[in-house]
Amino acid sequence: MINKLLVSTLVSILCLGITTIIHAQEKISPPPSAKLDYLIRADLHGLSLEGNGTIDWQFNSPKYRLQFDTRSPLIGLLLSERSEGSVERRNLLPTSFYSKRFRKDPTTVNFDRQAGSIIFPGDTAALKLEGGEQDRISVLWQLISMVRAAPARFNEGSPWKFFVIGHRGGESWTFTVDGKQRLRTALGEVDSLHLVHLPAENTNAPKVDIWLAQSIDWLPVRIRFSEANGDTIEQTLERIQKK
């Protein structure tokens, strides 16, 4: 009886230890605040465009604000998206996601954490807030924060799954590690980790390629969004301002 009790106690301690290790591995590490300037190349509705873009990441724990803007001298604003919320141990927790795309009306999605609902504009039905959901730009910073916390886990071919909220609903996204690449940028040649999200068939979600550089806090040196209609926006880092 005593031996059985001792074994049971040891197993419980071991399981507790394993759980603690797993939770420690899941802890994220958001990068420090920074403003990133990019050179933009885009193909939109058959137009080939060049321009400039910025990503403004502000993190004052626990609050964050993430702003993406891309512009072309020829037509002005191509894309403006903003995610705001807070950061907990394992996740970014968006409270709102604003998006204004070229030739489209602006939209705002609200994450009502008190009511436990994700509320979309118009007559789109609300979704139940399960926890861990990301919007289309916070998911990139969630990914970055996970890489920063445990880069050794991001082996070539490894999949990383998220539930991502867009303008009219949500769906599962999987980023797969494509491997390491050396990129030429305005900052010189940079070693990067390339991850790819391939959207499911019959969805409006974009394909997303992102290249993260360890030498600059695992921030993105290049991002490419490829829409189902053939539109693409690619941005390559030109300068970075730490805050």
C-alpha positions as CSV (number, residue, x, y, z in Angstrom):
1,M,0.0,0.0,0.0
2,I,2.8,2.4,1.0
3,N,4.7,1.5,-2.2
4,K,1.6,2.2,-4.3
5,L,1.1,5.6,-2.6
6,L,4.8,6.5,-3.1
7,V,4.6,5.6,-6.8
8,S,1.4,7.6,-7.2
9,T,3.0,10.6,-5.5
10,L,6.1,10.4,-7.7
11,V,4.0,10.2,-10.8
12,S,2.0,13.2,-9.8
13,I,5.2,15.2,-9.1
14,L,6.6,14.1,-12.5
15,C,3.4,15.1,-14.3
16,L,3.4,18.5,-12.6
17,G,7.0,19.0,-13.6
18,I,6.3,18.1,-17.2
19,T,3.3,20.4,-17.3
20,T,5.4,23.2,-15.9
21,I,8.0,22.7,-18.6
22,I,5.4,22.7,-21.4
23,H,3.9,25.9,-20.1
24,A,7.4,27.5,-19.9
25,Q,8.0,26.5,-23.5
26,E,4.7,28.2,-24.5
27,K,5.6,31.5,-23.0
28,I,6.0,34.2,-25.6
29,S,8.5,37.0,-25.8
30,P,7.2,40.1,-27.6
31,P,9.9,42.3,-29.3
32,P,10.6,45.8,-28.0
33,S,8.8,48.7,-29.5
34,A,10.1,49.7,-33.0
35,K,9.1,51.4,-36.2
36,L,10.1,49.6,-39.4
37,D,10.2,51.2,-42.8
38,Y,9.9,49.1,-46.0
39,L,10.2,49.4,-49.7
40,I,7.0,48.2,-51.3
41,R,6.3,46.4,-54.6
42,A,2.7,45.6,-55.4
43,D,0.5,44.3,-58.1
44,L,-3.1,45.4,-57.6
45,H,-5.9,44.9,-60.1
46,G,-3.3,44.6,-62.9
47,L,-1.3,47.7,-61.8
48,S,2.4,47.3,-60.9
49,L,3.2,49.8,-58.2
50,E,6.1,50.8,-56.0
51,G,6.0,52.7,-52.7
52,N,6.7,52.7,-49.0
53,G,5.4,51.0,-46.0
54,T,5.7,51.2,-42.3
55,I,5.0,48.9,-39.4
56,D,4.7,50.7,-36.1
57,W,4.9,48.3,-33.1
58,Q,4.2,49.8,-29.7
59,F,4.5,47.6,-26.6
60,N,4.0,49.0,-23.2
61,S,3.2,45.9,-21.1
62,P,0.6,44.7,-21.0
63,K,-0.8,46.9,-23.8
64,Y,0.1,46.8,-27.5
65,R,-0.7,48.6,-30.7
66,L,0.4,47.3,-34.1
67,Q,-0.1,49.5,-37.2
68,F,0.6,48.4,-40.9
69,D,0.5,51.1,-43.6
70,T,1.5,50.8,-47.3
71,R,1.4,53.7,-49.8
72,S,2.2,54.3,-53.4
73,P,2.9,57.8,-54.9
74,L,0.6,57.0,-57.8
75,I,-2.6,56.1,-56.0
76,G,-2.0,56.8,-52.3
77,L,-3.1,54.3,-49.6
78,L,-2.9,50.7,-50.6
79,L,-3.5,49.1,-47.2
80,S,-3.9,50.3,-43.6
81,E,-4.5,47.8,-40.8
82,R,-4.3,48.2,-37.0
83,S,-4.5,45.7,-34.2
84,E,-4.8,46.8,-30.5
85,G,-5.0,44.8,-27.4
86,S,-2.9,43.4,-24.6
87,V,-0.3,40.6,-24.0
88,E,-0.6,37.7,-21.6
89,R,1.9,35.0,-20.9
90,R,1.2,32.9,-24.0
91,N,-0.8,35.1,-26.4
92,L,-1.5,38.5,-27.8
93,L,-5.1,39.3,-27.0
94,P,-6.6,41.6,-29.6
95,T,-9.5,43.9,-28.7
96,S,-10.0,45.5,-32.1
97,F,-8.8,45.0,-35.7
98,Y,-9.2,47.8,-38.2
99,S,-8.6,47.3,-42.0
100,K,-8.8,49.7,-44.9
101,R,-7.8,48.1,-48.3
102,F,-7.4,49.6,-51.7
103,R,-10.9,50.3,-53.3
104,K,-12.6,48.8,-50.3
105,D,-14.6,50.3,-47.4
106,P,-12.9,50.2,-43.9
107,T,-14.0,47.6,-41.4
108,T,-13.5,47.0,-37.7
109,V,-13.8,43.8,-35.8
110,N,-14.2,43.9,-32.1
111,F,-13.1,41.2,-29.6
112,D,-15.5,41.7,-26.7
113,R,-13.8,39.7,-23.9
114,Q,-16.4,40.6,-21.3
115,A,-19.2,39.2,-23.5
116,G,-17.1,36.4,-24.9
117,S,-17.8,37.3,-28.5
118,I,-16.1,38.4,-31.7
119,I,-18.2,41.0,-33.3
120,F,-18.0,41.7,-37.1
121,P,-19.4,44.7,-39.1
122,G,-22.7,44.5,-40.9
123,D,-24.9,41.4,-40.6
124,T,-22.1,38.8,-40.1
125,A,-22.9,36.6,-37.2
126,A,-20.7,37.0,-34.1
127,L,-18.4,34.2,-33.1
128,K,-17.8,32.8,-29.6
129,L,-14.5,33.9,-28.2
130,E,-12.7,30.7,-27.2
131,G,-9.3,32.2,-26.4
132,G,-6.1,32.5,-28.4
133,E,-7.7,34.0,-31.5
134,Q,-5.6,36.4,-33.5
135,D,-6.4,38.9,-36.3
136,R,-4.6,39.0,-39.6
137,I,-1.7,41.1,-38.4
138,S,-1.5,40.2,-34.7
139,V,-0.9,36.6,-35.8
140,L,2.4,37.7,-37.3
141,W,3.5,39.3,-34.0
142,Q,2.2,36.2,-32.1
143,L,4.4,34.1,-34.4
144,I,7.4,36.5,-33.9
145,S,6.9,36.4,-30.1
146,M,6.9,32.6,-30.2
147,V,10.1,32.4,-32.3
148,R,11.8,34.9,-30.0
149,A,10.9,32.7,-26.9
150,A,12.1,29.4,-28.4
151,P,13.8,29.7,-31.8
152,A,15.2,26.1,-31.5
153,R,11.7,24.7,-31.8
154,F,11.2,26.2,-35.3
155,N,12.8,23.4,-37.3
156,E,12.4,23.2,-41.0
157,G,9.0,21.7,-41.9
158,S,7.4,22.3,-38.4
159,P,3.8,23.5,-38.5
160,W,2.4,26.3,-36.3
161,K,-1.4,26.6,-36.1
162,F,-3.5,29.6,-35.2
163,F,-7.2,30.6,-35.5
164,V,-7.2,33.9,-37.4
165,I,-10.0,36.4,-37.6
166,G,-10.6,38.4,-40.8
167,H,-13.3,40.8,-41.9
168,R,-16.2,38.4,-42.0
169,G,-15.2,35.4,-39.9
170,G,-12.4,33.2,-38.8
171,E,-10.4,30.2,-40.0
172,S,-7.4,28.1,-39.1
173,W,-4.0,29.2,-40.4
174,T,-0.9,27.1,-40.4
175,F,2.6,28.6,-40.8
176,T,5.2,26.1,-41.9
177,V,8.9,26.7,-41.5
178,D,10.3,26.7,-45.0
179,G,13.9,27.0,-43.9
180,K,16.7,29.6,-43.5
181,Q,17.5,32.1,-46.3
182,R,20.0,34.9,-46.7
183,L,18.4,38.0,-48.0
184,R,19.8,41.2,-49.5
185,T,18.2,44.3,-48.0
186,A,19.0,48.0,-47.6
187,L,20.6,47.1,-44.3
188,G,22.9,44.6,-46.0
189,E,22.7,40.8,-46.3
190,V,20.6,39.3,-43.5
191,D,20.2,35.7,-42.4
192,S,16.4,35.0,-42.0
193,L,13.9,32.3,-41.1
194,H,11.2,31.9,-43.8
195,L,7.7,30.8,-42.8
196,V,4.8,30.3,-45.1
197,H,1.0,30.2,-44.7
198,L,-0.8,28.5,-47.5
199,P,-4.6,29.2,-47.4
200,A,-7.1,26.5,-47.7
201,E,-8.9,26.2,-51.1
202,N,-12.1,28.2,-51.6
203,T,-11.2,30.9,-49.0
204,N,-10.4,34.6,-49.3
205,A,-7.5,34.3,-46.9
206,P,-4.1,35.4,-48.4
207,K,-1.0,33.4,-48.7
208,V,1.5,34.9,-46.4
209,D,5.3,34.7,-46.6
210,I,7.4,36.2,-43.8
211,W,11.1,36.3,-43.3
212,L,12.3,36.9,-39.7
213,A,15.9,38.0,-38.8
214,Q,17.5,37.0,-35.5
215,S,19.9,40.0,-35.8
216,I,17.1,42.5,-35.4
217,D,15.0,40.8,-32.6
218,W,13.4,38.4,-35.1
219,L,11.5,41.2,-36.7
220,P,10.4,40.8,-40.3
221,V,12.9,41.8,-43.0
222,R,10.4,40.8,-45.7
223,I,6.7,40.1,-45.9
224,R,4.6,39.1,-48.9
225,F,0.8,39.0,-49.0
226,S,-0.7,37.1,-52.0
227,E,-4.4,37.4,-52.4
228,A,-6.7,34.8,-54.1
229,N,-7.5,37.3,-56.9
230,G,-3.8,37.7,-57.8
231,D,-3.1,40.9,-55.9
232,T,0.3,40.9,-54.1
233,I,2.1,43.3,-51.8
234,E,5.7,42.6,-50.9
235,Q,7.6,44.7,-48.5
236,T,11.4,44.6,-47.8
237,L,13.0,46.3,-44.8
238,E,14.8,49.6,-45.5
239,R,15.4,50.9,-42.0
240,I,14.5,50.3,-38.4
241,Q,14.0,52.7,-35.5
242,K,14.1,51.3,-32.0
243,K,11.9,53.1,-29.4
